[in-house]
Structure formats: structure tokens, C-alpha cells
Amino acid sequence: MRPEQQYIDLYAQAEALLRDHSAEPLNQLRARAFDDFERLGFPTRRLEEYKYTDIAKAFEPDYGMNLKRLAMPVNPYEVFRCDVPNMSTALFFVVNDMFHTPEKALPDGVLIGSFRDYPDIVQRYLGTLADTSCDGLTAFNTAFAQDGVVIYVPRGVVVERPLQLINILRSTVPLLVNRRLLVVLEEGAQLRLLACDHAMDEVNFLATQVIEVFAGRNSVFDLYELEETHTRTTRLSNLYVRQEAGSNVLLNGMTLTCGTTRNTTRVLLAGEGAELNLCGMAIADKNQHVDNRTVIDHAVPSCTSRELYKYVLDEQATGAFAGLVLVRPGAQHTDSRQTNRNLCATRDARMYTQPQLEIYADDVKCSHGATVGQLDDQALFYMRQRGISLYEARL
């Protein structure tokens, strides 16, 4: 049986349950998303965009889903705190896929909460970037997600203190969770957000995630994502960003511990003078698998993008990077650089890299490059001569 079929059957049996325990803005997208999922199915390696990660295989095991939205018996403040040295943040928690934090003091007009709390804002933006007709994974998430987190910063408001959103996976049985995050910055707004993923229990977790970010005119947004789960966790994340004129966005994804991770990032530079810094880092060992796919769409003139991804792979770890910079007709004066640097610390580690430029304008500055190297044997020998162990020298 195809892995899609168990979820198609589940939807037919539990559609009413899904709707009864879901935020209304998601219910409005659900039927169409499910139709798209039925048509598309899970992405397979036959698709160029997914050739390095078998998404369909990740859904073959039997996972539980908390369709009735039963609260987990956990106080996140007592059991876990993701401390970042020398940085004071406003802490918010998501346990599995449920927002778990009471209101906190924020600047006037700044909102953070579940989709249920702010349905009008969510309905205005949700699903306008994450197109379910083009991607089976986004369609699946939209069909089965029941709530999400929305962050809204009104025009001209600067949030001085960074927000920290900690996603905690918690279960005693194998669990599938579907998370949504919606971030809206109006004109001139500024926000820094750190999103951390952690797993508390040694069971199999499968987490799908869709993030939509709207960066208004002259806004500034920094997003740092940090994954530190365990080797029995599969994380499938699709991030969609739209930048208006003069906006400045920094996206920095860091994978430190995982099982299988697939991150897709799509950024549309829709207004002149927009600037993007897109960065990623992965440190993997054992049989960990980290796959990053990026698309930077220069749709208008005079935008700037900088992209840098680095991997360090040890033991039998596998890494993949595929990055596309698209310069559309008329997008003159585009300035784009893409770089991928990789280190394989053993002969068994594998790295696949595919930098791409697709340019349809003639007055641009674009470059890309990728390298894959190994540890320097001479440097290791030099350190070992001076009494440093091989293990420490490799570190």
C-alpha cells in the first residue's frame, strides 16, 4: 500500500474530528489542500527537488496523531529551557503542535499566540505563500494541521528583545505532529526570532512544518532556527518568505542533532531594494541525514541576496544542498552570491551539492560556487606530533 493511502483513509474517517478541534482559518483551507494531497501524494526521489531525500518512506511507519488535541502533562518551564548564552529572550513554547504559553508583556500592538486567538490576521495571510497545489508535503501539512502560532508586528514597531519559540516533541509512543508558523511584519517593523527544536522522549517522531513570513516595506526580520533533537526524529520543514521593497531579511538554519532533516526555503524578492542573507549550517555524524533545498526568486530589479551553507559530516552522515537563484526577466541590477562549503571527515560520509543560477536579465552580478573537502592529513600529523590525540585533532 502506498504511504499516502493510510492518510487518505484517515482523513475520510476523521474529517469531522479534525474540523471540530481546529482553528477556523485552517478549516477554510483544508478541503482544497486534501484534494491537492490526493493528486500529488508525497514527494518521491523521482522529483528533481526531492532526489536526495525519500519523503514518502518517512511516512511508512505507523505514527499516532493527537486529533482530539489532548493536552500533554508537561510544564515546559520545569522540564526544559533552551538557554542561549549572553542573550535575554522572551520565551514561548510549543508542545508538539500546541501553543503552550500565557500572555507576556510585548510592545503595543505586537501579537503572538495560536491561530485561534487571532483568526482575522491569520485568515488574511495564511496559505497565500504556501501553495498546496505545487507541493505534496505542504498540502499534507495544510490538510492535517489543526492550529499554529502567529506573530504579528504592526507598522513601525521595533521589538527590541528577541523572541524565542521552543518547539518540544513530547510523547510516550511514536507521534506525528504538524506545525504552522505565520510571521507578519508591517511596514518599518523589526523583529528577531529564535526557533529551537528539541525532543524530550526517545521515541520515533515525525514533524512536518510550514512557515510563512511576510516582510513588509522597509521591515527588518532575523530568523534563527536551531534543531537539536535525536536520531529517531524526522523533520520536514517548508519555509516561504515574501519581501517587499527595502526589506532586510536574515535566515539562518542550524542543524546540530537529528535523524533525517529536510528543509526547503523559498524566498520571493518582490520589492526593489530588498536584501536577503540566507545561511545554513549542519554538523552531522552517525547515520544522520541533512538535506537543504533553497530557491531565491529575484522577481524585480535592484535586489541583493547572499547565500552561504556549510556542512561538516562525520562517520556515515549524509548531506545534500541544492540551491537555485532565479533572476527573472526585467530584474536588472540584481546582485547575488551563492556559496556552499563542505567537509567530509571520513571516507564514508557523503555530500551532494548542486548550486544553480537561472538568469533571464543581462545587467546583473551573480556568482555561485561549491567545494567538498576532507580533513588535512598534514595538519592532523602536525598536531599529533605535539601530543594531541587523534580524536581531539579531528575535532
Secondary structure in CASP SS format (residue, H / E / C, confidence):
PFRMAT SS
TARGET T0000
AUTHOR 0000-0000-0000
METHOD secondary structure of the structure
MODEL  1
M C 1.00
R C 1.00
P H 1.00
E H 1.00
Q H 1.00
Q H 1.00
Y H 1.00
I H 1.00
D H 1.00
L H 1.00
Y H 1.00
A H 1.00
Q H 1.00
A H 1.00
E H 1.00
A H 1.00
L H 1.00
L H 1.00
R H 1.00
D H 1.00
H C 1.00
S C 1.00
A C 1.00
E H 1.00
P H 1.00
L H 1.00
N H 1.00
Q H 1.00
L H 1.00
R H 1.00
A H 1.00
R H 1.00
A H 1.00
F H 1.00
D H 1.00
D H 1.00
F H 1.00
E H 1.00
R H 1.00
L H 1.00
G C 1.00
F C 1.00
P C 1.00
T C 1.00
R C 1.00
R C 1.00
L C 1.00
E H 1.00
E H 1.00
Y H 1.00
K C 1.00
Y C 1.00
T C 1.00
D C 1.00
I H 1.00
A H 1.00
K H 1.00
A H 1.00
F C 1.00
E C 1.00
P C 1.00
D C 1.00
Y C 1.00
G E 1.00
M C 1.00
N C 1.00
L C 1.00
K C 1.00
R C 1.00
L C 1.00
A C 1.00
M C 1.00
P C 1.00
V C 1.00
N C 1.00
P H 1.00
Y H 1.00
E H 1.00
V H 1.00
F C 1.00
R C 1.00
C C 1.00
D C 1.00
V C 1.00
P C 1.00
N C 1.00
M C 1.00
S C 1.00
T C 1.00
A E 1.00
L E 1.00
F E 1.00
F E 1.00
V E 1.00
V E 1.00
N C 1.00
D C 1.00
M E 1.00
F E 1.00
H C 1.00
T C 1.00
P C 1.00
E C 1.00
K C 1.00
A C 1.00
L C 1.00
P C 1.00
D C 1.00
G C 1.00
V C 1.00
L E 1.00
I E 1.00
G E 1.00
S E 1.00
F C 1.00
R C 1.00
D C 1.00
Y C 1.00
P H 1.00
D H 1.00
I H 1.00
V H 1.00
Q H 1.00
R H 1.00
Y H 1.00
L C 1.00
G C 1.00
T C 1.00
L C 1.00
A C 1.00
D C 1.00
T C 1.00
S C 1.00
C C 1.00
D C 1.00
G H 1.00
L H 1.00
T H 1.00
A H 1.00
F H 1.00
N H 1.00
T H 1.00
A H 1.00
F H 1.00
A C 1.00
Q C 1.00
D C 1.00
G C 1.00
V E 1.00
V E 1.00
I E 1.00
Y E 1.00
V E 1.00
P C 1.00
R C 1.00
G C 1.00
V C 1.00
V E 1.00
V C 1.00
E C 1.00
R C 1.00
P C 1.00
L E 1.00
Q E 1.00
L E 1.00
I E 1.00
N E 1.00
I E 1.00
L E 1.00
R C 1.00
S C 1.00
T C 1.00
V C 1.00
P C 1.00
L E 1.00
L E 1.00
V E 1.00
N E 1.00
R E 1.00
R E 1.00
L E 1.00
L E 1.00
V E 1.00
V E 1.00
L E 1.00
E C 1.00
E C 1.00
G C 1.00
A C 1.00
Q E 1.00
L E 1.00
R E 1.00
L E 1.00
L E 1.00
A E 1.00
C E 1.00
D E 1.00
H E 1.00
A E 1.00
M C 1.00
D C 1.00
E C 1.00
V C 1.00
N C 1.00
F E 1.00
L E 1.00
A E 1.00
T E 1.00
Q E 1.00
V E 1.00
I E 1.00
E E 1.00
V E 1.00
F E 1.00
A E 1.00
G C 1.00
R C 1.00
N C 1.00
S C 1.00
V E 1.00
F E 1.00
D E 1.00
L E 1.00
Y E 1.00
E E 1.00
L E 1.00
E E 1.00
E E 1.00
T C 1.00
H C 1.00
T C 1.00
R C 1.00
T E 1.00
T E 1.00
R E 1.00
L E 1.00
S E 1.00
N E 1.00
L E 1.00
Y E 1.00
V E 1.00
R E 1.00
Q E 1.00
E C 1.00
A C 1.00
G C 1.00
S C 1.00
N E 1.00
V E 1.00
L E 1.00
L E 1.00
N E 1.00
G E 1.00
M E 1.00
T E 1.00
L E 1.00
T E 1.00
C C 1.00
G C 1.00
T E 1.00
T E 1.00
R E 1.00
N E 1.00
T E 1.00
T E 1.00
R E 1.00
V E 1.00
L E 1.00
L E 1.00
A C 1.00
G C 1.00
E C 1.00
G C 1.00
A C 1.00
E E 1.00
L E 1.00
N E 1.00
L E 1.00
C E 1.00
G E 1.00
M E 1.00
A E 1.00
I E 1.00
A E 1.00
D C 1.00
K C 1.00
N C 1.00
Q C 1.00
H E 1.00
V E 1.00
D E 1.00
N E 1.00
R E 1.00
T E 1.00
V E 1.00
I E 1.00
D E 1.00
H E 1.00
A C 1.00
V C 1.00
P C 1.00
S C 1.00
C C 1.00
T E 1.00
S E 1.00
R E 1.00
E E 1.00
L E 1.00
Y E 1.00
K E 1.00
Y E 1.00
V E 1.00
L E 1.00
D C 1.00
E C 1.00
Q C 1.00
A C 1.00
T E 1.00
G E 1.00
A E 1.00
F E 1.00
A E 1.00
G E 1.00
L E 1.00
V E 1.00
L E 1.00
V E 1.00
R C 1.00
P C 1.00
G C 1.00
A C 1.00
Q C 1.00
H C 1.00
T C 1.00
D E 1.00
S E 1.00
R E 1.00
Q E 1.00
T E 1.00
N E 1.00
R E 1.00
N E 1.00
L E 1.00
C E 1.00
A C 1.00
T C 1.00
R C 1.00
D C 1.00
A C 1.00
R E 1.00
M E 1.00
Y E 1.00
T E 1.00
Q E 1.00
P E 1.00
Q E 1.00
L E 1.00
E E 1.00
I E 1.00
Y C 1.00
A C 1.00
D C 1.00
D C 1.00
V C 1.00
K E 1.00
C E 1.00
S E 1.00
H E 1.00
G E 1.00
A E 1.00
T E 1.00
V E 1.00
G E 1.00
Q E 1.00
L C 1.00
D C 1.00
D H 1.00
Q H 1.00
A H 1.00
L H 1.00
F H 1.00
Y H 1.00
M H 1.00
R H 1.00
Q H 1.00
R C 1.00
G C 1.00
I C 1.00
S C 1.00
L H 1.00
Y H 1.00
E H 1.00
A H 1.00
R H 1.00
L C 1.00
END
